Amino acid sequence: MRNEGRAAARQRERCQLRIKGVDANGLAFEEEAELRDINEEGLSFYLNRPLWLNSHVSTEIVASQTFPPHHIASAMVVRIQSDASGKQLIAARFNE
């Protein structure tokens, strides 16, 4: 039976991250994002534009201790948390 919580501990990392997708307004975008943490199953990052829950994005992890340089993976948004400034903390699970 699969554990309903996180299976692997996320590593706090600061690295360059590019996110591509379609935002909540239906507009295609590519944005540099601030990575918060990462593991083999997913990542969380800060983004300035709104996304929908369950939307799919493409991630390029430029450099990381967890993945090789310029690692590209698709991911699905599983959690969104907004702050007062409009910045969003996005948690996404890798599709692979």
Secondary structure, 3 states (H helix, E strand, C coil): CCCCCCCCCCEECCCEEEEEEECCCCCEEEEEEEEEEECCCEEEEEECCCCCCCCEEEEEECCCCCCCCCEEEEEEEEEEEECCCCCEEEEEEECC
